[in-house]
């Protein structure tokens, strides 16, 4: 006897669909930033490998994965317009499983963060709170094209960087580490603005005031380029002032190559935003690592 699967929907999501919901491709930025924090501390890894492993797991698959699940659940109506093939709007993630996964991973994140000591746990609490505040009502910070990308930039770059350094140093990082982490967080605001181009139509239809919606694609792209470039200019100046001229030169070279990519981006921002996210952003994160090595060479406190 045949069974009509349409009349008997799945009760549990398939593992492949769960992985798709968690979007592994998005885990790289916070994992990279955490590693930059570890490197910038200048602390040897001897005896600290467990903290490095837990921190990378926490920053990427757990916290970032959780934020993706929470965002997809809260955005399921928007995604039905922009990307109906995603797990939740397509029905491949049955029932309220998207929500249950996001809540379970929030708990797992806090449990793992607890093992990293007070600094690691405190940073994890902030990250989990920001993830839900960004996506969920009543705050839904993503409605603002200025606040939303800022929160994501903080959680993708600055907070993991701070956490990696704090966990290794077992104390609050130096002002220099905090400064460069904050600057790279600010620059990531521009990266997140470019990421909003893919949701332009759905954001317009649902009242999300992203910068591509409020400013238009061309002006939003120019703002994004300025926001990405200006903090890196400050980083170059700081590294040079600290006597880290080699590392300042590497970041300056990275920024120069980004400027060339930005020129192309501005010829057709809507079409080329995905291209820039695969080229200019790579140069951006390489500059982050160069900065981290520079700070680490002087013990994190020039």
C-alpha positions in Angstrom: 0.0 0.0 0.0 1.4 3.4 -1.0 1.7 6.3 1.5 1.0 9.9 0.5 3.9 11.8 2.0 2.1 15.1 1.5 -0.6 13.9 4.0 2.0 12.7 6.5 4.6 15.5 6.9 7.8 14.7 8.7 7.8 15.1 12.4 11.5 15.6 12.8 13.9 17.6 10.5 16.6 15.7 8.6 20.2 16.3 9.8 21.1 17.8 6.4 18.2 20.3 6.8 19.4 21.2 10.4 22.9 21.8 9.0 21.4 24.0 6.3 19.5 26.0 8.9 22.7 26.7 10.9 24.5 27.9 7.7 28.1 26.7 8.2 29.4 29.2 5.7 28.6 32.0 8.2 30.6 30.4 11.0 34.0 31.5 9.6 34.0 35.2 10.6 33.5 34.8 14.3 35.8 31.8 14.4 38.5 33.8 12.6 37.9 36.8 14.9 38.3 34.5 18.0 41.6 33.2 16.6 42.7 36.8 16.0 42.0 37.6 19.6 44.1 34.6 20.7 47.0 35.6 18.5 46.8 39.3 19.6 47.1 38.3 23.2 50.6 37.1 22.7 50.0 34.2 25.1 51.5 30.9 24.2 49.1 28.1 23.5 50.9 25.6 25.7 48.3 24.2 28.1 45.6 26.4 26.5 44.6 24.2 23.6 41.3 23.2 25.3 40.3 26.9 25.6 41.1 27.5 22.0 39.1 24.5 20.8 36.1 25.3 23.0 36.3 29.0 22.0 36.3 28.3 18.3 33.5 25.8 18.7 31.5 28.3 20.7 32.1 31.3 18.4 31.3 29.4 15.2 29.0 26.4 15.2 27.2 27.1 18.5 26.7 30.9 18.9 26.7 31.8 15.2 24.7 28.7 14.3 22.2 29.6 17.0 21.9 33.1 15.7 21.2 31.8 12.2 18.5 29.5 13.5 16.9 32.3 15.5 17.1 34.7 12.6 15.5 32.3 10.2 12.7 31.5 12.6 12.0 35.2 13.2 12.4 36.0 9.5 10.3 33.1 8.2 7.7 35.5 6.7 10.3 37.6 5.0 12.1 34.6 3.7 8.9 33.4 2.1 9.3 36.4 -0.2 13.1 36.6 -0.6 14.2 33.0 -0.3 11.3 30.6 -0.2 13.7 27.6 -0.7 15.1 28.0 2.8 14.4 25.2 5.4 11.6 26.9 7.3 9.5 28.6 4.6 9.9 25.6 2.3 8.5 23.3 5.0 11.6 21.1 5.1 12.0 22.2 8.7 8.7 21.0 10.2 6.6 22.6 12.8 8.4 24.8 15.3 11.7 22.9 15.1 13.5 26.1 14.0 12.6 27.7 17.2 13.4 24.7 19.4 16.8 24.3 17.8 17.6 28.0 18.4 16.6 27.8 22.1 18.5 24.6 22.7 21.6 26.0 21.1 21.3 29.1 23.3 21.4 26.9 26.3 24.4 25.0 24.9 26.2 28.3 24.2 25.8 29.4 27.8 27.0 26.1 29.1 30.1 26.1 27.0 30.8 29.8 27.8 30.7 28.9 31.5 33.8 26.6 31.0 35.8 29.6 29.7 35.7 31.5 33.0 34.0 34.8 33.8 35.2 36.7 30.8 34.3 34.0 28.4 30.9 33.5 30.0 30.1 37.2 30.2 30.9 37.6 26.5 28.7 34.6 25.7 25.8 36.1 27.5 26.2 39.3 25.5 26.4 37.4 22.2 23.3 35.3 22.9 21.3 38.4 24.0 22.4 40.3 20.9 21.4 37.4 18.6 17.8 37.4 19.9 17.6 41.2 20.2 18.6 41.4 16.5 15.9 39.1 15.2 13.1 38.8 17.7 10.2 41.1 18.6 9.7 43.4 20.3 13.3 44.8 19.8 14.1 43.3 16.3 17.1 45.5 15.9 17.5 44.4 12.3 14.6 46.8 11.4 17.2 49.6 11.6 19.8 49.7 8.8 22.2 51.5 11.2 21.7 49.6 14.4 21.2 46.1 13.0 24.4 45.8 11.0 26.3 47.3 14.0 25.1 44.6 16.3 26.0 41.9 13.8 29.5 43.5 13.2 30.0 43.5 17.0 29.1 39.9 17.4 30.9 38.7 14.3 34.2 40.5 14.8 34.7 42.6 18.0 33.2 40.3 20.6 34.9 37.1 19.5 38.2 39.0 19.2 37.8 40.4 22.7 36.8 36.9 24.1 39.8 35.1 22.5 42.2 37.6 24.0 40.4 37.7 27.4 40.3 33.9 27.7 44.0 33.6 26.9 45.0 36.4 29.2 42.6 35.4 32.0 41.9 39.1 32.4 40.5 42.1 30.5 42.5 42.7 27.3 44.7 45.8 26.9 43.1 49.0 25.5 45.0 48.4 22.2 43.3 45.0 21.7 39.9 46.5 22.6 40.5 49.4 20.2 41.4 47.3 17.1 38.6 44.8 17.9 36.1 47.8 18.0 37.5 49.2 14.8 37.1 46.0 12.9 33.6 45.6 14.4 32.8 49.0 13.0 34.2 48.1 9.6 32.0 45.0 9.6 29.0 47.2 9.6 29.7 47.9 5.9 30.1 44.2 5.2 26.7 43.5 6.8 25.1 46.4 4.7 26.3 44.7 1.5 24.8 41.4 2.8 21.4 43.1 3.0 21.3 43.6 -0.8 20.1 40.0 -1.2 17.0 40.8 0.9 16.1 44.1 -0.7 12.6 43.1 -2.0 11.5 41.3 1.1 12.8 44.1 3.3 10.8 46.6 1.4 7.7 44.5 1.6 7.9 43.9 5.3 9.1 47.2 6.5 12.7 46.4 7.4 14.6 49.7 6.9 17.9 48.3 5.8 20.3 50.8 4.2 19.8 49.4 0.7 16.0 50.1 1.2 16.3 53.6 2.8 19.2 55.0 0.8 18.9 53.0 -2.4 21.5 50.5 -3.6 24.0 53.0 -5.0 24.2 55.3 -1.9 24.1 52.3 0.4 27.1 50.8 -1.3 29.1 54.0 -1.1 28.3 54.3 2.6 29.3 50.6 3.1 32.6 51.2 1.4 33.3 54.2 3.5 32.4 52.4 6.7 34.6 49.5 5.8 37.6 51.6 4.8 37.7 54.3 7.5 38.4 52.1 10.5 41.2 50.3 8.7 42.9 53.7 8.0 42.8 54.2 11.8 44.2 50.7 12.4 47.1 51.5 10.0 47.8 54.7 11.9 47.7 53.0 15.3 50.0 50.2 14.2 52.5 52.7 12.8 52.3 54.8 16.0 53.1 51.7 18.0 56.2 51.0 15.9 54.6 48.0 14.2 55.4 49.4 10.7 55.6 46.0 9.0 52.1 45.1 10.1 50.9 48.6 9.3 52.2 48.2 5.8 50.5 44.8 5.3 47.1 46.3 6.4 47.6 49.3 4.2 48.3 47.0 1.2 45.2 45.0 2.0 43.2 48.2 2.2 44.6 49.4 -1.2 43.5 46.2 -2.8 40.1 46.5 -1.2 39.8 50.0 -2.7 40.3 48.5 -6.2 37.6 46.0 -5.5 35.3 48.8 -4.2 35.7 50.7 -7.4 34.3 47.7 -9.3 31.6 47.2 -6.7 30.3 50.7 -7.2 29.7 50.2 -10.9 26.8 47.9 -10.1 26.3 47.4 -6.4 23.3 45.2 -6.5 24.8 42.7 -8.9 28.4 42.8 -7.5 27.7 42.7 -3.8 28.0 38.9 -3.6 31.3 39.1 -5.6 32.7 41.7 -3.2 31.8 39.5 -0.2 34.0 36.8 -1.7 37.0 39.1 -2.6 37.1 42.3 -0.6 36.0 40.6 2.6 38.8 38.1 2.3 41.3 41.0 2.1 39.6 42.5 5.1 40.0 39.5 7.3 43.6 39.0 6.2 44.3 42.5 7.5 42.7 41.5 10.8 45.1 38.6 11.1 48.1 40.9 10.3 46.9 43.3 13.0 46.6 40.4 15.5 50.1 39.2 14.8 51.4 42.7 15.2 49.8 43.1 18.6 50.8 39.5 19.6 54.5 40.3 18.8 54.4 42.9 21.6 52.4 40.9 24.1 49.1 42.6 23.2 50.1 45.8 24.9 52.3 48.1 22.7 
